[in-house]
């Protein structure tokens, strides 16, 4: 029977609780705003009872947080921080940090490194600058790429086809329609 499962491409073991937890995390990651338990249950096609314990477990492990005023749940940056420990992320940090530190020292400013991820610029590294006061962005901070200077820089140096796809990703996360003509004009300057 296990051979039949392997041949059909289906997993030989299942972990329904893990699957349910990952579904919750993925739903919250795609949501534009925090979601209540009812909204999560509806979004996953499950009952509130089915996800209640999962939400508690994810909250206790600090993968999600609940706003006490609204009872809505959102992701924390724990998954992002875990991702920074992967070998490929460590290679990027190892290469970037000496350069960011040099820029910070030369400019007395606080440079940061961002990556484009699903329409957002996400801070992956930062170096404090300035002697008396420093302003840095929190690791994992994400901002709509079309609203961020670093996002404009990334978009401006893409081929037209790639930039259009990236702008489509931004539009999917934007609370208001994007003025594509104004954005493209700004990216050309």
BAKETI-836459 format. One record per residue (C-alpha): residue number from 0; residue in three letters; x, y, z. Coordinates in steps of 0.02 Angstrom, whole numbers, m for minus. Example, Ala and Ser with C-alpha at 12.3 -4.5 7.8 and 13.67 -1.06 7.14 Angstrom:
BEGIN
<miza seq="0" type="ALA" X="615" Y="m225" Z="390"/>
<miza seq="1" type="SER" X="684" Y="m53" Z="357"/>
//
This chain:
BEGIN
<miza seq="0" type="UNK" X="0" Y="0" Z="0"/>
<miza seq="1" type="UNK" X="144" Y="119" Z="38"/>
<miza seq="2" type="UNK" X="215" Y="79" Z="m134"/>
<miza seq="3" type="UNK" X="48" Y="129" Z="m214"/>
<miza seq="4" type="UNK" X="56" Y="296" Z="m124"/>
<miza seq="5" type="UNK" X="234" Y="326" Z="m182"/>
<miza seq="6" type="UNK" X="190" Y="282" Z="m362"/>
<miza seq="7" type="UNK" X="40" Y="399" Z="m364"/>
<miza seq="8" type="UNK" X="146" Y="543" Z="m299"/>
<miza seq="9" type="UNK" X="44" Y="558" Z="m139"/>
<miza seq="10" type="UNK" X="135" Y="569" Z="27"/>
<miza seq="11" type="UNK" X="143" Y="407" Z="125"/>
<miza seq="12" type="UNK" X="115" Y="497" Z="290"/>
<miza seq="13" type="UNK" X="4" Y="642" Z="333"/>
<miza seq="14" type="UNK" X="9" Y="767" Z="474"/>
<miza seq="15" type="UNK" X="m161" Y="852" Z="475"/>
<miza seq="16" type="UNK" X="m120" Y="966" Z="622"/>
<miza seq="17" type="UNK" X="39" Y="1026" Z="539"/>
<miza seq="18" type="UNK" X="m53" Y="1053" Z="376"/>
<miza seq="19" type="UNK" X="m187" Y="1153" Z="468"/>
<miza seq="20" type="UNK" X="m55" Y="1261" Z="553"/>
<miza seq="21" type="UNK" X="35" Y="1295" Z="390"/>
<miza seq="22" type="UNK" X="m132" Y="1339" Z="308"/>
<miza seq="23" type="UNK" X="m162" Y="1468" Z="446"/>
<miza seq="24" type="UNK" X="12" Y="1543" Z="423"/>
<miza seq="25" type="UNK" X="m8" Y="1551" Z="233"/>
<miza seq="26" type="UNK" X="m179" Y="1633" Z="247"/>
<miza seq="27" type="UNK" X="m114" Y="1765" Z="367"/>
<miza seq="28" type="UNK" X="37" Y="1796" Z="255"/>
<miza seq="29" type="UNK" X="m75" Y="1832" Z="106"/>
<miza seq="30" type="UNK" X="m200" Y="1938" Z="203"/>
<miza seq="31" type="UNK" X="m190" Y="2126" Z="185"/>
<miza seq="32" type="UNK" X="m247" Y="2152" Z="365"/>
<miza seq="33" type="UNK" X="m256" Y="2051" Z="525"/>
<miza seq="34" type="UNK" X="m395" Y="1920" Z="527"/>
<miza seq="35" type="UNK" X="m514" Y="1868" Z="664"/>
<miza seq="36" type="UNK" X="m537" Y="1686" Z="710"/>
<miza seq="37" type="UNK" X="m701" Y="1685" Z="614"/>
<miza seq="38" type="UNK" X="m617" Y="1757" Z="458"/>
<miza seq="39" type="UNK" X="m477" Y="1629" Z="470"/>
<miza seq="40" type="UNK" X="m602" Y="1487" Z="489"/>
<miza seq="41" type="UNK" X="m702" Y="1550" Z="339"/>
<miza seq="42" type="UNK" X="m544" Y="1577" Z="236"/>
<miza seq="43" type="UNK" X="m491" Y="1397" Z="266"/>
<miza seq="44" type="UNK" X="m665" Y="1321" Z="253"/>
<miza seq="45" type="UNK" X="m655" Y="1255" Z="430"/>
<miza seq="46" type="UNK" X="m752" Y="1281" Z="591"/>
<miza seq="47" type="UNK" X="m692" Y="1398" Z="727"/>
<miza seq="48" type="UNK" X="m676" Y="1247" Z="842"/>
<miza seq="49" type="UNK" X="m555" Y="1165" Z="718"/>
<miza seq="50" type="UNK" X="m435" Y="1311" Z="718"/>
<miza seq="51" type="UNK" X="m451" Y="1374" Z="897"/>
<miza seq="52" type="UNK" X="m315" Y="1263" Z="969"/>
<miza seq="53" type="UNK" X="m205" Y="1292" Z="817"/>
<miza seq="54" type="UNK" X="m214" Y="1481" Z="844"/>
<miza seq="55" type="UNK" X="m171" Y="1460" Z="1028"/>
<miza seq="56" type="UNK" X="m21" Y="1350" Z="986"/>
<miza seq="57" type="UNK" X="43" Y="1468" Z="851"/>
<miza seq="58" type="UNK" X="22" Y="1615" Z="969"/>
<miza seq="59" type="UNK" X="113" Y="1526" Z="1111"/>
<miza seq="60" type="UNK" X="257" Y="1488" Z="992"/>
<miza seq="61" type="UNK" X="256" Y="1672" Z="938"/>
<miza seq="62" type="UNK" X="221" Y="1640" Z="754"/>
<miza seq="63" type="UNK" X="63" Y="1744" Z="765"/>
<miza seq="64" type="UNK" X="m2" Y="1879" Z="881"/>
<miza seq="65" type="UNK" X="m177" Y="1929" Z="931"/>
<miza seq="66" type="UNK" X="m231" Y="2110" Z="949"/>
<miza seq="67" type="UNK" X="m325" Y="2116" Z="1114"/>
<miza seq="68" type="UNK" X="m436" Y="2260" Z="1055"/>
<miza seq="69" type="UNK" X="m491" Y="2184" Z="889"/>
<miza seq="70" type="UNK" X="m466" Y="1998" Z="923"/>
<miza seq="71" type="UNK" X="m379" Y="1991" Z="753"/>
<miza seq="72" type="UNK" X="m224" Y="1887" Z="719"/>
<miza seq="73" type="UNK" X="m71" Y="1932" Z="617"/>
<miza seq="74" type="UNK" X="99" Y="1855" Z="583"/>
<miza seq="75" type="UNK" X="249" Y="1903" Z="686"/>
<miza seq="76" type="UNK" X="421" Y="1912" Z="606"/>
<miza seq="77" type="UNK" X="474" Y="1744" Z="681"/>
<miza seq="78" type="UNK" X="467" Y="1651" Z="514"/>
<miza seq="79" type="UNK" X="568" Y="1789" Z="433"/>
<miza seq="80" type="UNK" X="699" Y="1778" Z="571"/>
<miza seq="81" type="UNK" X="707" Y="1590" Z="549"/>
<miza seq="82" type="UNK" X="733" Y="1615" Z="363"/>
<miza seq="83" type="UNK" X="882" Y="1727" Z="399"/>
<miza seq="84" type="UNK" X="970" Y="1576" Z="475"/>
<miza seq="85" type="UNK" X="968" Y="1477" Z="312"/>
<miza seq="86" type="UNK" X="1136" Y="1456" Z="225"/>
<miza seq="87" type="UNK" X="1087" Y="1562" Z="75"/>
<miza seq="88" type="UNK" X="1029" Y="1705" Z="186"/>
<miza seq="89" type="UNK" X="1187" Y="1692" Z="290"/>
<miza seq="90" type="UNK" X="1292" Y="1704" Z="132"/>
<miza seq="91" type="UNK" X="1199" Y="1863" Z="83"/>
<miza seq="92" type="UNK" X="1222" Y="1937" Z="257"/>
<miza seq="93" type="UNK" X="1406" Y="1891" Z="261"/>
<miza seq="94" type="UNK" X="1432" Y="1982" Z="96"/>
<miza seq="95" type="UNK" X="1321" Y="2131" Z="135"/>
<miza seq="96" type="UNK" X="1365" Y="2178" Z="314"/>
<miza seq="97" type="UNK" X="1545" Y="2237" Z="284"/>
<miza seq="98" type="UNK" X="1482" Y="2346" Z="141"/>
<miza seq="99" type="UNK" X="1337" Y="2416" Z="243"/>
<miza seq="100" type="UNK" X="1454" Y="2452" Z="388"/>
<miza seq="101" type="UNK" X="1573" Y="2544" Z="272"/>
<miza seq="102" type="UNK" X="1431" Y="2646" Z="198"/>
<miza seq="103" type="UNK" X="1368" Y="2688" Z="373"/>
<miza seq="104" type="UNK" X="1540" Y="2747" Z="426"/>
<miza seq="105" type="UNK" X="1571" Y="2850" Z="269"/>
<miza seq="106" type="UNK" X="1400" Y="2932" Z="265"/>
<miza seq="107" type="UNK" X="1347" Y="2942" Z="448"/>
<miza seq="108" type="UNK" X="1182" Y="2869" Z="386"/>
<miza seq="109" type="UNK" X="1097" Y="2703" Z="423"/>
<miza seq="110" type="UNK" X="1094" Y="2599" Z="263"/>
<miza seq="111" type="UNK" X="986" Y="2445" Z="245"/>
<miza seq="112" type="UNK" X="973" Y="2301" Z="123"/>
<miza seq="113" type="UNK" X="802" Y="2251" Z="59"/>
<miza seq="114" type="UNK" X="737" Y="2111" Z="m50"/>
<miza seq="115" type="UNK" X="580" Y="2115" Z="m155"/>
<miza seq="116" type="UNK" X="454" Y="1987" Z="m92"/>
<miza seq="117" type="UNK" X="276" Y="1976" Z="m157"/>
<miza seq="118" type="UNK" X="259" Y="2162" Z="m190"/>
<miza seq="119" type="UNK" X="349" Y="2217" Z="m32"/>
<miza seq="120" type="UNK" X="524" Y="2275" Z="5"/>
<miza seq="121" type="UNK" X="580" Y="2176" Z="157"/>
<miza seq="122" type="UNK" X="729" Y="2233" Z="262"/>
<miza seq="123" type="UNK" X="855" Y="2091" Z="274"/>
<miza seq="124" type="UNK" X="1005" Y="2185" Z="346"/>
<miza seq="125" type="UNK" X="1042" Y="2356" Z="420"/>
<miza seq="126" type="UNK" X="1190" Y="2448" Z="492"/>
<miza seq="127" type="UNK" X="1174" Y="2592" Z="615"/>
<miza seq="128" type="UNK" X="1252" Y="2756" Z="562"/>
<miza seq="129" type="UNK" X="1280" Y="2924" Z="642"/>
<miza seq="130" type="UNK" X="1377" Y="2968" Z="797"/>
<miza seq="131" type="UNK" X="1243" Y="3044" Z="908"/>
<miza seq="132" type="UNK" X="1085" Y="2966" Z="842"/>
<miza seq="133" type="UNK" X="1045" Y="2823" Z="724"/>
<miza seq="134" type="UNK" X="888" Y="2776" Z="632"/>
<miza seq="135" type="UNK" X="873" Y="2597" Z="572"/>
<miza seq="136" type="UNK" X="731" Y="2493" Z="505"/>
<miza seq="137" type="UNK" X="683" Y="2334" Z="597"/>
<miza seq="138" type="UNK" X="737" Y="2172" Z="514"/>
<miza seq="139" type="UNK" X="587" Y="2098" Z="428"/>
<miza seq="140" type="UNK" X="500" Y="2266" Z="406"/>
<miza seq="141" type="UNK" X="402" Y="2262" Z="245"/>
<miza seq="142" type="UNK" X="332" Y="2405" Z="143"/>
<miza seq="143" type="UNK" X="242" Y="2408" Z="m23"/>
<miza seq="144" type="UNK" X="382" Y="2422" Z="m151"/>
<miza seq="145" type="UNK" X="289" Y="2557" Z="m247"/>
<miza seq="146" type="UNK" X="285" Y="2664" Z="m89"/>
<miza seq="147" type="UNK" X="468" Y="2640" Z="m40"/>
<miza seq="148" type="UNK" X="621" Y="2727" Z="m111"/>
<miza seq="149" type="UNK" X="717" Y="2563" Z="m107"/>
<miza seq="150" type="UNK" X="572" Y="2482" Z="m200"/>
<miza seq="151" type="UNK" X="581" Y="2616" Z="m334"/>
<miza seq="152" type="UNK" X="767" Y="2583" Z="m355"/>
<miza seq="153" type="UNK" X="737" Y="2396" Z="m374"/>
<miza seq="154" type="UNK" X="594" Y="2423" Z="m498"/>
<miza seq="155" type="UNK" X="691" Y="2552" Z="m600"/>
<miza seq="156" type="UNK" X="830" Y="2430" Z="m639"/>
<miza seq="157" type="UNK" X="720" Y="2287" Z="m702"/>
<miza seq="158" type="UNK" X="675" Y="2245" Z="m881"/>
<miza seq="159" type="UNK" X="504" Y="2313" Z="m930"/>
<miza seq="160" type="UNK" X="429" Y="2138" Z="m923"/>
<miza seq="161" type="UNK" X="498" Y="2098" Z="m750"/>
<miza seq="162" type="UNK" X="452" Y="2271" Z="m684"/>
<miza seq="163" type="UNK" X="273" Y="2250" Z="m746"/>
<miza seq="164" type="UNK" X="259" Y="2082" Z="m656"/>
<miza seq="165" type="UNK" X="330" Y="2156" Z="m497"/>
<miza seq="166" type="UNK" X="210" Y="2304" Z="m506"/>
<miza seq="167" type="UNK" X="67" Y="2180" Z="m527"/>
<miza seq="168" type="UNK" X="123" Y="2098" Z="m363"/>
<miza seq="169" type="UNK" X="124" Y="2270" Z="m280"/>
<miza seq="170" type="UNK" X="m51" Y="2307" Z="m346"/>
<miza seq="171" type="UNK" X="m115" Y="2145" Z="m268"/>
<miza seq="172" type="UNK" X="m61" Y="2208" Z="m96"/>
<miza seq="173" type="UNK" X="m102" Y="2393" Z="m116"/>
<miza seq="174" type="UNK" X="m250" Y="2459" Z="m18"/>
<miza seq="175" type="UNK" X="m286" Y="2581" Z="m161"/>
<miza seq="176" type="UNK" X="m269" Y="2567" Z="m350"/>
<miza seq="177" type="UNK" X="m94" Y="2607" Z="m413"/>
<miza seq="178" type="UNK" X="m67" Y="2751" Z="m534"/>
<miza seq="179" type="UNK" X="42" Y="2650" Z="m652"/>
<miza seq="180" type="UNK" X="75" Y="2793" Z="m773"/>
<miza seq="181" type="UNK" X="138" Y="2908" Z="m634"/>
<miza seq="182" type="UNK" X="242" Y="2766" Z="m560"/>
<miza seq="183" type="UNK" X="322" Y="2722" Z="m727"/>
<miza seq="184" type="UNK" X="361" Y="2906" Z="m758"/>
<miza seq="185" type="UNK" X="442" Y="2920" Z="m587"/>
<miza seq="186" type="UNK" X="543" Y="2761" Z="m615"/>
<miza seq="187" type="UNK" X="614" Y="2833" Z="m778"/>
<miza seq="188" type="UNK" X="681" Y="2989" Z="m692"/>
//
